[in-house]
Amino acid sequence: MLFLTYCEVNESSPMQERMQVAKKLTTSGLFPPKGVKILRWDMTADNWGIMLFEADTAMEVSMTLASWRTACPGMFKITKTVPAIPISEGMEAWEAGMKAVLAP
């Protein structure tokens, strides 16, 4: 399944610490966790970003951010993770659903 995470980085979390954690997690194989494929991870100049990834289980989804939270407590102000559907794949199903709901 495809998932999208929105995150805001805590500005009081030192950049140097976050970079050290990033190196540790990525070089040790802790991130991404087994079974997770990161498709995109983008950050903005305003310290918010998105991550688009594939995972098969709820545990894989949970572990995607858990390693960061453990290695750098307080790094995120907020995260929101939801299943995602490419619009091109959802249009037919959404249209059928709307027709069923709006039918007299």
SEVEXTI-48295 format. One record per atom (N, C-alpha, C): residue number from 1; residue in three letters; atom name; x, y, z. Coordinates in steps of 0.05 Angstrom, whole numbers, padded with zeros to 5 digits. Example, Ala and Ser with C-alpha at 12.3 -4.5 7.8 and 13.67 -1.06 7.14 Angstrom:
2
+-----+-----+----+--------+--------+--------+
!   k !   r !  a !     c1 !     c2 !     c3 !
+-----+-----+----+--------+--------+--------+
!   1 ! Ala !  N !  00264 ! -00114 !  00156 !
!   1 ! Ala ! CA !  00246 ! -00090 !  00156 !
!   1 ! Ala !  C !  00264 ! -00066 !  00156 !
!   2 ! Ser !  N !  00257 ! -00045 !  00142 !
!   2 ! Ser ! CA !  00273 ! -00021 !  00143 !
!   2 ! Ser !  C !  00258 !  00001 !  00157 !
+-----+-----+----+--------+--------+--------+
***
This chain:
104
+-----+-----+----+--------+--------+--------+
!   k !   r !  a !     c1 !     c2 !     c3 !
+-----+-----+----+--------+--------+--------+
!   1 ! Met !  N !  00017 ! -00024 !  00000 !
!   1 ! Met ! CA !  00000 !  00000 !  00000 !
!   1 ! Met !  C !  00017 !  00025 !  00000 !
!   2 ! Leu !  N !  00006 !  00046 ! -00010 !
!   2 ! Leu ! CA !  00019 !  00072 ! -00011 !
!   2 ! Leu !  C !  00011 !  00089 !  00013 !
!   3 ! Phe !  N !  00030 !  00102 !  00025 !
!   3 ! Phe ! CA !  00025 !  00120 !  00048 !
!   3 ! Phe !  C !  00038 !  00147 !  00044 !
!   4 ! Leu !  N !  00026 !  00167 !  00055 !
!   4 ! Leu ! CA !  00037 !  00194 !  00054 !
!   4 ! Leu !  C !  00039 !  00205 !  00083 !
!   5 ! Thr !  N !  00062 !  00215 !  00090 !
!   5 ! Thr ! CA !  00067 !  00227 !  00116 !
!   5 ! Thr !  C !  00073 !  00256 !  00112 !
!   6 ! Tyr !  N !  00059 !  00273 !  00128 !
!   6 ! Tyr ! CA !  00065 !  00302 !  00130 !
!   6 ! Tyr !  C !  00079 !  00305 !  00156 !
!   7 ! Cys !  N !  00101 !  00320 !  00157 !
!   7 ! Cys ! CA !  00114 !  00324 !  00182 !
!   7 ! Cys !  C !  00124 !  00353 !  00185 !
!   8 ! Glu !  N !  00125 !  00362 !  00210 !
!   8 ! Glu ! CA !  00137 !  00388 !  00216 !
!   8 ! Glu !  C !  00160 !  00383 !  00236 !
!   9 ! Val !  N !  00183 !  00393 !  00229 !
!   9 ! Val ! CA !  00207 !  00389 !  00245 !
!   9 ! Val !  C !  00207 !  00410 !  00267 !
!  10 ! Asn !  N !  00214 !  00401 !  00291 !
!  10 ! Asn ! CA !  00216 !  00419 !  00314 !
!  10 ! Asn !  C !  00242 !  00436 !  00311 !
!  11 ! Glu !  N !  00238 !  00462 !  00308 !
!  11 ! Glu ! CA !  00261 !  00479 !  00304 !
!  11 ! Glu !  C !  00281 !  00480 !  00327 !
!  12 ! Ser !  N !  00272 !  00472 !  00351 !
!  12 ! Ser ! CA !  00290 !  00472 !  00374 !
!  12 ! Ser !  C !  00306 !  00446 !  00374 !
!  13 ! Ser !  N !  00301 !  00427 !  00356 !
!  13 ! Ser ! CA !  00317 !  00403 !  00352 !
!  13 ! Ser !  C !  00341 !  00411 !  00335 !
!  14 ! Pro !  N !  00366 !  00410 !  00346 !
!  14 ! Pro ! CA !  00389 !  00420 !  00331 !
!  14 ! Pro !  C !  00394 !  00405 !  00305 !
!  15 ! Met !  N !  00400 !  00420 !  00284 !
!  15 ! Met ! CA !  00405 !  00409 !  00257 !
!  15 ! Met !  C !  00428 !  00389 !  00258 !
!  16 ! Gln !  N !  00449 !  00395 !  00273 !
!  16 ! Gln ! CA !  00472 !  00377 !  00274 !
!  16 ! Gln !  C !  00464 !  00350 !  00286 !
!  17 ! Glu !  N !  00447 !  00350 !  00306 !
!  17 ! Glu ! CA !  00437 !  00325 !  00318 !
!  17 ! Glu !  C !  00420 !  00309 !  00299 !
!  18 ! Arg !  N !  00403 !  00323 !  00284 !
!  18 ! Arg ! CA !  00386 !  00310 !  00264 !
!  18 ! Arg !  C !  00403 !  00297 !  00243 !
!  19 ! Met !  N !  00424 !  00311 !  00234 !
!  19 ! Met ! CA !  00441 !  00300 !  00213 !
!  19 ! Met !  C !  00456 !  00275 !  00223 !
!  20 ! Gln !  N !  00466 !  00276 !  00248 !
!  20 ! Gln ! CA !  00479 !  00252 !  00259 !
!  20 ! Gln !  C !  00460 !  00229 !  00261 !
!  21 ! Val !  N !  00436 !  00234 !  00269 !
!  21 ! Val ! CA !  00416 !  00213 !  00271 !
!  21 ! Val !  C !  00410 !  00202 !  00243 !
!  22 ! Ala !  N !  00407 !  00219 !  00223 !
!  22 ! Ala ! CA !  00402 !  00210 !  00196 !
!  22 ! Ala !  C !  00424 !  00192 !  00186 !
!  23 ! Lys !  N !  00449 !  00199 !  00191 !
!  23 ! Lys ! CA !  00471 !  00183 !  00182 !
!  23 ! Lys !  C !  00470 !  00156 !  00196 !
!  24 ! Lys !  N !  00466 !  00156 !  00222 !
!  24 ! Lys ! CA !  00465 !  00131 !  00238 !
!  24 ! Lys !  C !  00443 !  00113 !  00228 !
!  25 ! Leu !  N !  00419 !  00123 !  00225 !
!  25 ! Leu ! CA !  00396 !  00106 !  00217 !
!  25 ! Leu !  C !  00399 !  00095 !  00189 !
!  26 ! Thr !  N !  00409 !  00112 !  00170 !
!  26 ! Thr ! CA !  00411 !  00102 !  00142 !
!  26 ! Thr !  C !  00434 !  00084 !  00138 !
!  27 ! Thr !  N !  00457 !  00088 !  00152 !
!  27 ! Thr ! CA !  00480 !  00071 !  00147 !
!  27 ! Thr !  C !  00478 !  00045 !  00163 !
!  28 ! Ser !  N !  00462 !  00044 !  00184 !
!  28 ! Ser ! CA !  00459 !  00020 !  00200 !
!  28 ! Ser !  C !  00437 !  00001 !  00189 !
!  29 ! Gly !  N !  00421 !  00011 !  00170 !
!  29 ! Gly ! CA !  00399 ! -00005 !  00159 !
!  29 ! Gly !  C !  00374 ! -00003 !  00175 !
!  30 ! Leu !  N !  00373 !  00015 !  00195 !
!  30 ! Leu ! CA !  00348 !  00018 !  00211 !
!  30 ! Leu !  C !  00327 !  00034 !  00196 !
!  31 ! Phe !  N !  00336 !  00050 !  00177 !
!  31 ! Phe ! CA !  00317 !  00066 !  00161 !
!  31 ! Phe !  C !  00325 !  00065 !  00132 !
!  32 ! Pro !  N !  00307 !  00059 !  00114 !
!  32 ! Pro ! CA !  00280 !  00052 !  00120 !
!  32 ! Pro !  C !  00278 !  00024 !  00132 !
!  33 ! Pro !  N !  00257 !  00019 !  00148 !
!  33 ! Pro ! CA !  00255 ! -00008 !  00160 !
!  33 ! Pro !  C !  00250 ! -00029 !  00139 !
!  34 ! Lys !  N !  00255 ! -00054 !  00146 !
!  34 ! Lys ! CA !  00251 ! -00076 !  00127 !
!  34 ! Lys !  C !  00222 ! -00076 !  00118 !
!  35 ! Gly !  N !  00218 ! -00079 !  00092 !
!  35 ! Gly ! CA !  00191 ! -00080 !  00080 !
!  35 ! Gly !  C !  00181 ! -00053 !  00071 !
!  36 ! Val !  N !  00195 ! -00031 !  00077 !
!  36 ! Val ! CA !  00186 ! -00004 !  00070 !
!  36 ! Val !  C !  00203 !  00006 !  00047 !
!  37 ! Lys !  N !  00190 !  00017 !  00027 !
!  37 ! Lys ! CA !  00204 !  00029 !  00004 !
!  37 ! Lys !  C !  00197 !  00058 !  00004 !
!  38 ! Ile !  N !  00217 !  00075 !  00008 !
!  38 ! Ile ! CA !  00213 !  00104 !  00007 !
!  38 ! Ile !  C !  00214 !  00113 ! -00022 !
!  39 ! Leu !  N !  00192 !  00126 ! -00031 !
!  39 ! Leu ! CA !  00190 !  00135 ! -00058 !
!  39 ! Leu !  C !  00199 !  00164 ! -00060 !
!  40 ! Arg !  N !  00192 !  00180 ! -00040 !
!  40 ! Arg ! CA !  00201 !  00209 ! -00039 !
!  40 ! Arg !  C !  00202 !  00217 ! -00010 !
!  41 ! Trp !  N !  00221 !  00234 ! -00004 !
!  41 ! Trp ! CA !  00221 !  00247 !  00022 !
!  41 ! Trp !  C !  00232 !  00275 !  00017 !
!  42 ! Asp !  N !  00214 !  00294 !  00019 !
!  42 ! Asp ! CA !  00221 !  00322 !  00013 !
!  42 ! Asp !  C !  00217 !  00340 !  00037 !
!  43 ! Met !  N !  00235 !  00359 !  00041 !
!  43 ! Met ! CA !  00233 !  00379 !  00062 !
!  43 ! Met !  C !  00233 !  00406 !  00049 !
!  44 ! Thr !  N !  00221 !  00425 !  00063 !
!  44 ! Thr ! CA !  00220 !  00453 !  00054 !
!  44 ! Thr !  C !  00238 !  00470 !  00071 !
!  45 ! Ala !  N !  00242 !  00495 !  00062 !
!  45 ! Ala ! CA !  00258 !  00514 !  00078 !
!  45 ! Ala !  C !  00244 !  00521 !  00104 !
!  46 ! Asp !  N !  00218 !  00517 !  00106 !
!  46 ! Asp ! CA !  00203 !  00523 !  00130 !
!  46 ! Asp !  C !  00201 !  00499 !  00149 !
!  47 ! Asn !  N !  00218 !  00479 !  00145 !
!  47 ! Asn ! CA !  00219 !  00455 !  00163 !
!  47 ! Asn !  C !  00194 !  00438 !  00164 !
!  48 ! Trp !  N !  00180 !  00437 !  00142 !
!  48 ! Trp ! CA !  00159 !  00417 !  00140 !
!  48 ! Trp !  C !  00164 !  00401 !  00115 !
!  49 ! Gly !  N !  00153 !  00377 !  00114 !
!  49 ! Gly ! CA !  00158 !  00361 !  00091 !
!  49 ! Gly !  C !  00139 !  00338 !  00088 !
!  50 ! Ile !  N !  00143 !  00322 !  00068 !
!  50 ! Ile ! CA !  00126 !  00298 !  00062 !
!  50 ! Ile !  C !  00144 !  00275 !  00056 !
!  51 ! Met !  N !  00134 !  00251 !  00062 !
!  51 ! Met ! CA !  00147 !  00226 !  00055 !
!  51 ! Met !  C !  00126 !  00209 !  00042 !
!  52 ! Leu !  N !  00132 !  00198 !  00019 !
!  52 ! Leu ! CA !  00114 !  00180 !  00005 !
!  52 ! Leu !  C !  00128 !  00153 !  00005 !
!  53 ! Phe !  N !  00114 !  00133 !  00015 !
!  53 ! Phe ! CA !  00127 !  00107 !  00017 !
!  53 ! Phe !  C !  00107 !  00084 !  00014 !
!  54 ! Glu !  N !  00118 !  00060 !  00009 !
!  54 ! Glu ! CA !  00102 !  00036 !  00006 !
!  54 ! Glu !  C !  00107 !  00018 !  00030 !
!  55 ! Ala !  N !  00086 !  00006 !  00041 !
!  55 ! Ala ! CA !  00088 ! -00013 !  00063 !
!  55 ! Ala !  C !  00065 ! -00032 !  00061 !
!  56 ! Asp !  N !  00069 ! -00056 !  00072 !
!  56 ! Asp ! CA !  00048 ! -00076 !  00071 !
!  56 ! Asp !  C !  00033 ! -00080 !  00098 !
!  57 ! Thr !  N !  00045 ! -00072 !  00120 !
!  57 ! Thr ! CA !  00033 ! -00077 !  00146 !
!  57 ! Thr !  C !  00032 ! -00051 !  00162 !
!  58 ! Ala !  N !  00015 ! -00051 !  00182 !
!  58 ! Ala ! CA !  00013 ! -00028 !  00201 !
!  58 ! Ala !  C !  00040 ! -00025 !  00216 !
!  59 ! Met !  N !  00052 ! -00048 !  00223 !
!  59 ! Met ! CA !  00078 ! -00046 !  00237 !
!  59 ! Met !  C !  00099 ! -00033 !  00221 !
!  60 ! Glu !  N !  00100 ! -00039 !  00195 !
!  60 ! Glu ! CA !  00120 ! -00026 !  00177 !
!  60 ! Glu !  C !  00115 !  00004 !  00176 !
!  61 ! Val !  N !  00090 !  00012 !  00175 !
!  61 ! Val ! CA !  00083 !  00041 !  00175 !
!  61 ! Val !  C !  00092 !  00053 !  00201 !
!  62 ! Ser !  N !  00086 !  00040 !  00223 !
!  62 ! Ser ! CA !  00094 !  00051 !  00250 !
!  62 ! Ser !  C !  00124 !  00053 !  00253 !
!  63 ! Met !  N !  00139 !  00033 !  00244 !
!  63 ! Met ! CA !  00168 !  00033 !  00246 !
!  63 ! Met !  C !  00181 !  00054 !  00229 !
!  64 ! Thr !  N !  00167 !  00064 !  00208 !
!  64 ! Thr ! CA !  00179 !  00083 !  00190 !
!  64 ! Thr !  C !  00187 !  00109 !  00205 !
!  65 ! Leu !  N !  00171 !  00118 !  00224 !
!  65 ! Leu ! CA !  00178 !  00141 !  00240 !
!  65 ! Leu !  C !  00188 !  00135 !  00268 !
!  66 ! Ala !  N !  00182 !  00111 !  00278 !
!  66 ! Ala ! CA !  00190 !  00104 !  00305 !
!  66 ! Ala !  C !  00220 !  00105 !  00310 !
!  67 ! Ser !  N !  00236 !  00097 !  00290 !
!  67 ! Ser ! CA !  00265 !  00097 !  00294 !
!  67 ! Ser !  C !  00275 !  00126 !  00297 !
!  68 ! Trp !  N !  00263 !  00145 !  00282 !
!  68 ! Trp ! CA !  00270 !  00173 !  00284 !
!  68 ! Trp !  C !  00262 !  00184 !  00311 !
!  69 ! Arg !  N !  00239 !  00177 !  00320 !
!  69 ! Arg ! CA !  00229 !  00187 !  00347 !
!  69 ! Arg !  C !  00246 !  00176 !  00369 !
!  70 ! Thr !  N !  00255 !  00152 !  00367 !
!  70 ! Thr ! CA !  00272 !  00140 !  00387 !
!  70 ! Thr !  C !  00300 !  00152 !  00387 !
!  71 ! Ala !  N !  00311 !  00155 !  00364 !
!  71 ! Ala ! CA !  00339 !  00165 !  00361 !
!  71 ! Ala !  C !  00342 !  00195 !  00366 !
!  72 ! Cys !  N !  00320 !  00210 !  00361 !
!  72 ! Cys ! CA !  00321 !  00239 !  00364 !
!  72 ! Cys !  C !  00294 !  00249 !  00376 !
!  73 ! Pro !  N !  00290 !  00243 !  00402 !
!  73 ! Pro ! CA !  00264 !  00251 !  00415 !
!  73 ! Pro !  C !  00259 !  00281 !  00411 !
!  74 ! Gly !  N !  00234 !  00287 !  00404 !
!  74 ! Gly ! CA !  00226 !  00315 !  00400 !
!  74 ! Gly !  C !  00232 !  00326 !  00373 !
!  75 ! Met !  N !  00243 !  00310 !  00355 !
!  75 ! Met ! CA !  00250 !  00319 !  00329 !
!  75 ! Met !  C !  00226 !  00330 !  00313 !
!  76 ! Phe !  N !  00203 !  00317 !  00316 !
!  76 ! Phe ! CA !  00179 !  00325 !  00301 !
!  76 ! Phe !  C !  00160 !  00340 !  00320 !
!  77 ! Lys !  N !  00150 !  00363 !  00309 !
!  77 ! Lys ! CA !  00128 !  00376 !  00323 !
!  77 ! Lys !  C !  00102 !  00361 !  00318 !
!  78 ! Ile !  N !  00099 !  00351 !  00294 !
!  78 ! Ile ! CA !  00075 !  00337 !  00286 !
!  78 ! Ile !  C !  00081 !  00319 !  00262 !
!  79 ! Thr !  N !  00067 !  00296 !  00262 !
!  79 ! Thr ! CA !  00067 !  00279 !  00238 !
!  79 ! Thr !  C !  00039 !  00270 !  00233 !
!  80 ! Lys !  N !  00032 !  00267 !  00208 !
!  80 ! Lys ! CA !  00006 !  00256 !  00200 !
!  80 ! Lys !  C !  00011 !  00236 !  00178 !
!  81 ! Thr !  N !  00003 !  00211 !  00182 !
!  81 ! Thr ! CA !  00007 !  00190 !  00162 !
!  81 ! Thr !  C ! -00019 !  00178 !  00154 !
!  82 ! Val !  N ! -00024 !  00176 !  00128 !
!  82 ! Val ! CA ! -00049 !  00166 !  00118 !
!  82 ! Val !  C ! -00044 !  00148 !  00093 !
!  83 ! Pro !  N ! -00062 !  00129 !  00088 !
!  83 ! Pro ! CA ! -00061 !  00115 !  00063 !
!  83 ! Pro !  C ! -00065 !  00135 !  00040 !
!  84 ! Ala !  N ! -00052 !  00130 !  00018 !
!  84 ! Ala ! CA ! -00054 !  00148 ! -00005 !
!  84 ! Ala !  C ! -00063 !  00132 ! -00030 !
!  85 ! Ile !  N ! -00077 !  00146 ! -00047 !
!  85 ! Ile ! CA ! -00086 !  00133 ! -00072 !
!  85 ! Ile !  C ! -00079 !  00152 ! -00095 !
!  86 ! Pro !  N ! -00064 !  00143 ! -00114 !
!  86 ! Pro ! CA ! -00059 !  00160 ! -00138 !
!  86 ! Pro !  C ! -00086 !  00168 ! -00150 !
!  87 ! Ile !  N ! -00089 !  00193 ! -00157 !
!  87 ! Ile ! CA ! -00115 !  00202 ! -00168 !
!  87 ! Ile !  C ! -00122 !  00186 ! -00193 !
!  88 ! Ser !  N ! -00103 !  00181 ! -00209 !
!  88 ! Ser ! CA ! -00109 !  00166 ! -00234 !
!  88 ! Ser !  C ! -00121 !  00138 ! -00228 !
!  89 ! Glu !  N ! -00114 !  00126 ! -00205 !
!  89 ! Glu ! CA ! -00125 !  00100 ! -00198 !
!  89 ! Glu !  C ! -00151 !  00102 ! -00183 !
!  90 ! Gly !  N ! -00156 !  00124 ! -00170 !
!  90 ! Gly ! CA ! -00181 !  00127 ! -00154 !
!  90 ! Gly !  C ! -00205 !  00138 ! -00169 !
!  91 ! Met !  N ! -00200 !  00151 ! -00191 !
!  91 ! Met ! CA ! -00222 !  00165 ! -00205 !
!  91 ! Met !  C ! -00246 !  00148 ! -00211 !
!  92 ! Glu !  N ! -00241 !  00124 ! -00222 !
!  92 ! Glu ! CA ! -00263 !  00106 ! -00229 !
!  92 ! Glu !  C ! -00279 !  00098 ! -00205 !
!  93 ! Ala !  N ! -00265 !  00090 ! -00183 !
!  93 ! Ala ! CA ! -00279 !  00082 ! -00159 !
!  93 ! Ala !  C ! -00294 !  00105 ! -00146 !
!  94 ! Trp !  N ! -00282 !  00129 ! -00146 !
!  94 ! Trp ! CA ! -00296 !  00152 ! -00134 !
!  94 ! Trp !  C ! -00321 !  00159 ! -00150 !
!  95 ! Glu !  N ! -00318 !  00158 ! -00176 !
!  95 ! Glu ! CA ! -00341 !  00164 ! -00193 !
!  95 ! Glu !  C ! -00364 !  00145 ! -00188 !
!  96 ! Ala !  N ! -00358 !  00119 ! -00187 !
!  96 ! Ala ! CA ! -00378 !  00099 ! -00181 !
!  96 ! Ala !  C ! -00391 !  00104 ! -00154 !
!  97 ! Gly !  N ! -00375 !  00110 ! -00134 !
!  97 ! Gly ! CA ! -00385 !  00116 ! -00108 !
!  97 ! Gly !  C ! -00403 !  00140 ! -00107 !
!  98 ! Met !  N ! -00396 !  00161 ! -00121 !
!  98 ! Met ! CA ! -00412 !  00185 ! -00122 !
!  98 ! Met !  C ! -00439 !  00179 ! -00136 !
!  99 ! Lys !  N ! -00438 !  00164 ! -00157 !
!  99 ! Lys ! CA ! -00463 !  00157 ! -00171 !
!  99 ! Lys !  C ! -00481 !  00141 ! -00153 !
! 100 ! Ala !  N ! -00470 !  00122 ! -00138 !
! 100 ! Ala ! CA ! -00487 !  00106 ! -00119 !
! 100 ! Ala !  C ! -00498 !  00123 ! -00097 !
! 101 ! Val !  N ! -00483 !  00142 ! -00086 !
! 101 ! Val ! CA ! -00493 !  00159 ! -00065 !
! 101 ! Val !  C ! -00514 !  00179 ! -00075 !
! 102 ! Leu !  N ! -00510 !  00190 ! -00098 !
! 102 ! Leu ! CA ! -00528 !  00210 ! -00108 !
! 102 ! Leu !  C ! -00552 !  00199 ! -00124 !
! 103 ! Ala !  N ! -00552 !  00173 ! -00128 !
! 103 ! Ala ! CA ! -00575 !  00161 ! -00142 !
! 103 ! Ala !  C ! -00600 !  00165 ! -00127 !
! 104 ! Pro !  N ! -00623 !  00171 ! -00141 !
! 104 ! Pro ! CA ! -00648 !  00175 ! -00127 !
! 104 ! Pro !  C ! -00659 !  00149 ! -00115 !
+-----+-----+----+--------+--------+--------+
***
